[in-house]
Amino acid sequence: MRRFHSYGPVDREQHFCVERRELVRQCTDYLIGNPDKEGHYFTLWGPRQTGKTWLMRQVGEKISQEHGKKFLTAYFSMQGIVIKDNDPDEIFLDRVPRLFLDGSDLEIAPPGTWEELTFLFHRRKALFDRPLILFIDEFDSLPQGVIDRLVSLFRDIYLSREKYLLHGLALIGVRAVLGIESESGSPFNIQRSLHVPNLTMEEVEKLFLQYRQESGQETEPAVTEKLCEVTRGQPGLVSWFGELLTEKFNPGKDTPISAEVWEETYRRACTTEWNNTVLNLIKKAEGKYRSHVLKLFTRSDVPFSIRAKWCNYLYLNGIIDYDRGSDAKGGKANICRFSSPFIQLAIYDALTYHFVDEHVPFLAVDPLDDLSDVLDAPVLNVPALIRRYRDYLERLEAGGLNPWKDQPRRADMHLTEAVGHFHLYAWLREAVGRYCVVSPEFPTGNGRVDLRLGCGDKEGVIEVKSFTNLREHREAVGQASDYAKKLGLDRITLVTFIPTEDENVLEKLSGEETMGNVRVSVSAIGWT
């Protein structure tokens, strides 16, 4: 029986897969172009684990089936080309014989120069007995200098097509194939570009239909619905969850894979299970554009622009996507959103540890405090819990510790709102994590984080804001009230971080008021 597979290319004889015929056809048409004249040189791009290598293999098979021996296909993978020396050009040229042997079963001598490499594709060289269609996978793994050299080489060949046997070319990768890092711009001024999209709901359902037919085990429709919702069809993640559901956390072939099984699997995926794709995305989110990632957790109107370096980096690497929305002025715009709720949660959880010193010698709550006024009240007393948080910050200050030191700040040198989100979230988990489920919620799907507390049959919602001025503070209170109504709640807590230590100011901004039958409790917390 076949199985789900999430690492490396899918083999249709061993793994569940969808054919994606239209995508294969489009890619094939690009490469073939006019079979009797010339095909296209183009780029195939997408984040890690989206099926680029699998697509390349499917296209190669289709070309062989439809055109017989009219074309020779060759596959070069740059993944194994390790270049660490000071002369990357020479090192790469020394690796060329291996590329030809592995990718086309041809033995050649190492070219001494780039001109000699170009000549290998010349008609007079007679290295190939027919027009060549070349796939170059993992193009991003090469040093930028080598990438620029190769792009220039292929551009020169393209401009003199009648002299060469390179009929079609596909460069496959994430960013380099689009010329993002190159000072010379796009790889080809004649290029086409093909993006590998996520799986549709119908395609995900086909995968699980294959599983049901071959295993005989039922899966409830809610499982595939939730799977599509949290992954948005990202192929590698869909297959990974397929592995977890049907293998590691499978309740047994005689028991359907139910919504309850899904909930447990998703919880484990968020807390105990390793996934290389997720780890890679977290590493990139924690990198040079971390401040922009943090902003996405506090705003739902961040404009999306492929011209912005941070934006195209996060987009092309699969951290963010874009959607139609409204900008800060209420106008229509493309706005940033995370690529999927699961990735958003994984990044949020990982970034939390950047804002909390796990070795601070202070307990989150006094050990003699049983939290009875918080947990045993008729409704969850969130304001009383936030008072404990203020007490905790005061203990840190008295002990000479500043949790806000070296944290991200805005242009006006005030701390960014995200700092408060993450620090309060981490404290809540430590303070009441044994009694309550503490979780970040992303109600807009593309920004703005609410902190949710589920303590048995009691629940509470906390919104976190960074104080800018009194007018915006009043607007935040009204927005919190409106949001509580949408959730069907009659109370909500608004925590406002304000850059002052003046207790009179904090007291004036704190308190409770009822707006539209919703009790809004406001807690102002000073930070500097």
N, C-alpha and C positions, 0 to 999 in steps of 0.2 A: 504494500500500500504506500502511496505517496505521502508526503508530509509537508508542513509549512517550513519555509527556509528563509532566514533573514540576513545571512552573511554571505556575500559574494553572489555571483550570477545564479539565477534559477535554472535548473535542468528540468524540462517538462516531463521527462520520464521518471524523475525521482521526486519532484516537488509540485505542489499545487500552483497553478499560474493562470493568468488570463492572457489571451493572445494579443490584445491591443492592435488589432488589424489595421485600423486607420492610421495609427502612429507609425507602424512598420511600413505601410504603403507610402506615406508621405516622405519618410526618410529614404526609402528606395527610389522614389521618383526624383528626389534631389540628386542622388548619386548618379543615377542613370542619365537623367536629362534626355538628350537626343542620343539614342544608342549608337547611331552611325556617325555622330560627330563628337560631342563632348558632354560630360556631366558637370555637376556643380562641385565647388569646394565650399564646405559649410561647417558650422560649428554645432555640436550637440551638447547641451549643457543642462545641469540640474544639480541639486545638492547631493550629498552622499546617500547611498542606499536608495536611490529612486529608480534603479533599473537601467542605467545607461549602458552598461556592458552587456546585459541581457538583450537589450534592443539592438545593439550592434551585431550580435550573433544572429538574431532573427532576420535582420536585413541581409546579412551575408547568405543565409540559407535561401531567402526569397530570390535573391539575384541569381543564385545557382539554379534554382528551380525554373525560373522564368526565362533565363538567357543562356542556359546550358554552359558551353565552354567559350562563349563569346568574350567573357571577362575573367581576369584573374583577380581574386580577392586576397588581400594580405592584412594581417592584424598585428600592429605593433603596440605593445604595452610598455609604458614608461615607468611603471611602478617599481620594477626591479633595477632601474638605472640609478645607481648611487654615485653622486658626484660631490666630493668634498674638497678636492684639491683646488689650488689657486688658478689652474688653467682648465676651466670647465669645458671649453671648446674641444680641446685635445682629448680629454677623458671621454666626452660623449662620442666623438668620432671613433674612438677605440671600441665603443660598445655597439656600433652599428652592425658588425657582422652577426652578433647574437640576435639583434632585432630581426634581421633578414632570415636567419636560420629558424628562429622560433615562429616568426610570423608568416613566412612564405616558403619555408623549406629550401631556401637558396643559400649556397655557400659563396661568400665573397671575401675579398681582402679588405682590411680597414682602409677607408678613404683617408688620404693624408690631409686634405683640405675640404672646405665646404663646397668649393667648385667641383671637386671629385665626387662628393656626395650627390650634388645636383646631376652630374653626368650619368649616375647610375640609372636615372629615369629616362635618359635620352634614347630616342629610337635607334640611333646608330650604335649604342652600346649593346643592344640585342640581349640585355639581361632578362627581359620579359618577352614571351612569345605572343602576347596579345595585350590589349589595353588593361591597365591596372586600376583597381578600386582599392584605396588604402584607408584603413581605419587606424587612428592613433589614439589609444586609450590612456587615461591618467596623464593627460598633457600637463596638468597643473603641477605634477611632481617634479618637473624639470626646473633648473635655475632660470631666472628671468632672462639672462643673457642668451642662453641656449634657445629658449622659446622665441626670442626676437630673431635669432639667426634662422631658425626653422621656418618661421612665418615669412621672413624675407625670401627664403629659398623657394617656398611653395608659391609665393606671389609671382616671382620671376618665371617659374614654370608655367603658371596660369596664363601669363601675358604672352607666352610663346607656345601655346598648346600644340600647334601643329608639329613641333619638334620633339614632343615628349609623349610617353605612353601612360602618363598619370591621368586617367579619364575622370575619376571622381575621388574626392578626399573628404573625410569626416574627422574633425578634431574634437575629442570628447573630454570634458572636464567640468569644472565649476566656474572659475573666474578667468583664468589665463586665456581660455579659448575665446573670450569676448574682448581680449585686449585691455582689461581693466588696469593691470599693473604696468603695461608697456607704455613708454614715452612716445612710441610711434603710433599709438592708437589701436584700432581694431586690427585683427589678424589679416583680413583681406578687405580691400576696398570694393571687392566684388562678392563679398560673402553673403550667405544666407544663414539664419540662425534658427535652430529648432530646440524648443524647451520641452523637457520630459515632464508632463503634468502628473499630479497625484491621481490615484485610483478614484473612480466614481463609486457611488453607492451601489450601483448595479454590478460593477466589477468586483467589489468586495463580497457581495452576495453570491456571485459566481464561484469565488474561491471556497466559501463555506458550503455551497451546494456540492462542489466536488468532494469536500471532506465528508459530508453526510452520505453521499452515494457510495463512497469507497469504504467508509468505516461502519456505516449503519447506525451511527450515533446522531441523535437529533440535537440541533442547536436552536434556541429560541430566537425569534426575530429581533427581540430587544437587544440581544448580544451584538449583532452586526450593526444595529442602529447606534448603540453607544460607542462601539469601536470606531465607526466613521466619525462620530461627533468629536471624540477626544483626539483622534489622529488626523482628521480631515483627509483621510485616504493616503497619507504618506506611505509609499509601498514598503519600505523597510520596517516601519513601525507596525503596519497592518500584519505583516508576516511574523514579526516578533510576538505580537499579542496572540496570533494564531498558534504559535509554538507553545506559549504559556498556557493557553486555554485547552489545547488538545493533548498536551503532553504533561507538562510539569504540574498543573493544577487541575487536570482532568478528574472529575469525580468518579469515573468508571464508565466503560462503554455502555453499560445498561442504564445509565442515568443521563438524562439530557443535560447539555451545557446550558444552564439557566442564567437568568439575570443575577441571581445570588452568586453563582460561580463567577460571573463577570465582575461583580463588585469586589469579591475577594482577590481576584486576579489583578484588578486595577490597583487595589490597595498595595499589593505586594510589588507590582511594577513601579509604584511610586516610592517604595521604601526599602526593598530588600534585593531587587533584581538588577544586575548589571546589563547595560546595553551600550556598545561602543559608539553607536550613532548619537545617542543622548549625551554621553560623556564628551564627545567631540563638540557638540553644540554648546554645552555648558562651558567648556574651555574657551570657545570663541566668544561667548557672551561675557565672560569674565575678563576678556582681553582689552585691547586698546579702545574699544567703543563701549565700555561698561557704563559710562555716564549716560549715554543715549539709551541703553537698555533700561537703566533705572528709571529714566523719564517715562518710558512706556508703561511702567507700572502705576503711574500716578496721573496720567493724562490719556484721554480717549480721542484727542483731536490732533495728534502729532502728524503733520503733513508727510506724505510719502513722496519722495523724489529720487529717481534712479541717478540723478546728477550728484546727490550728496554722497560723499565717500562712505560715511558710516552706514547710510541707508542701503546702498547697493551691496556693501559687504555683508550686512546682516541678511539681506534678501537673497543674494546668490548662494549663501551658505545655509539657507533653510531655517533661519531663526525667526524671520518675520515675513509677512506677506502684506498685501494691501487690500483695501476694501473701500467701497463708496461710503462717505460719511460727511460730516460737517466740520469745518475748521473752527478756530476760536471765535470768528466773527459770525458763525452760523451759515456760511456759504457752502455750496457743494464742493467737495474735494476728495481726492484719494488720500486715505489716512492709513497709518501703520497699524498692523495688528500682528500678534504672534502667529507663527505658522500653524500652531494647533494648541488647544487647551492643555494637552499633556506636556508639550514642550514648555509652555508658559509656566506651568506648575513646577516642572523640574528645575527650570532656571531660577524661579523665585525661591525655591527651597535651598538651592545651592548658594545663592547670593546672600541668604540670611546669615550664613556663617562669616561673611565679611564684615558684619556690623556688630557682632557680639563676641566678646572675649570669653571663650568657654572656661577659662581658668580664673575668672574674677572670684575672689574669696568672699563672696556674699551670696547668701541664699536668696532666691527670688521672693520668698515669703518667710516671715518669721516662723521658726519651727513650732512655736507655741500657738500659732494662729490656725484655728481649724476651719476658717473660711465659712463658718455657718451662716453668717449674714449674707454671703454671696450665693451659696449653693442650696441652702435650706429654705430660702424665702419662697413665697408662692410663685414668683417669677424670678428669673435669673437677675441678680442685682449686679449688672455690669458696672455702673458708676462706683460701687463699693470696691469692685475689683481694680478699677483704674486708680483709685486712691492708694491701693497697695503698690501699684506701679510707681506712683509719685514718691511714696515712701522709699522704695527701692533706689530710685535715682538720688534721693537725698542721702541715703546711706553710702552710696558710691562717692558722692561729693565730699561727705564728711571724712571718708577714708582716703581722700586725695586722688580719686580715680575719675577721669572724664571720659564717658563712653562716646562722646562726640568728637574726640580728638582724631584728626587725620581722616575724617569722613568727607564724602563729596559735598561741595558747596556750589551755590549758584554764582553768577557773575557779581552779585552784590555782597558776596562772602557769607550769606546766610546758608544754613544747611539745607540740602535738598529735601523735599517732602518724603522721598523714598527712604531716607535714613530712619525717619520715625516709623514708617510702615514696618520695615524689617526688624528694627530693634524691639518694638512693642510685640510683634508676632513671636519673636524668639522668647521674650519674657513670658508671654501667655502660655506658651508650650511648657515652659519650665514650671510656671506657677500652678497651673490647673490641668496640665496634660494628663495627669493620672485619673482625673475625674470627668474631663470634657474632651471632646474632639475639637481641636483648634485648627481651622483651615482657612487659607486665603481663598476668596471667591472673586471671580473675574466677570462681573455681570454684563459688561459691554462686549466681552470677547476680544477686545483690543486695547485694553488699558483699564485703569482705575481698579484698585484692589479694596475689597471689603474683608474684614476679619470676622469669621463666623465662629460662634461658640455653640456646640451642641452638648448639653449636659443632661443626659437622660431624655426626658420629655420636655426639657426647658431649652430655649435657645436665645441667643442674643446676637446682634449685629453691631460692629464697630466700624465707623468711617474715620479715616485719618486725613487730616489736612495740615498744611503748613501756612501759618498766618502771614498774610501780606498787608492787608488793610481792613478796616472795620466794615467797609461796604461788602467786600468779598466774603468776610466772615459771616455776615448776615445772609448772604446768598447761599453759603454752604449749609447753614442751619435749615433754610427752606428746602434745599436739594435733598438733605438727609430725610426730612419729613416726607417729601414726595417719594423717595425711594422706599421708605418703610411701608407706605401705602401700597406700592406695587407688590411688595412681598407679603402683604396681608398682616403686617405687624402693627401694633399700637405703640411701640416704643423703639428707640434707636439711640445709640451713643455716638457722639461726635468728639473725637480727640483732636485738639488743635495744638500743634507745636508752635511756640512763639519765641523769638529770639530776645528774651528778657528774663531777668531774675527778680523783677519787681513783683512782690506778692500782691500788691494792690491791683496791678494790671491783670494778673492771672485770675484773681478773685472776680473782677468785673466781667471778664470774658467767660467765666464758668457759671454753671447753674442749670436750671431746667425751665423749659417752657413748652406749652402745648400749641401745636400748629395743625389745624385740620384733624383734630382727634388723635394726633400722634404726639407722644411725649418725647421730646428731644432733650437728652441730657448732654450738656457740653462740659468737657474737662479740658482746661487750658494747661499746658505743660511747658515750662520754661526750658530753653536750651540755648547754649552759646557755643 
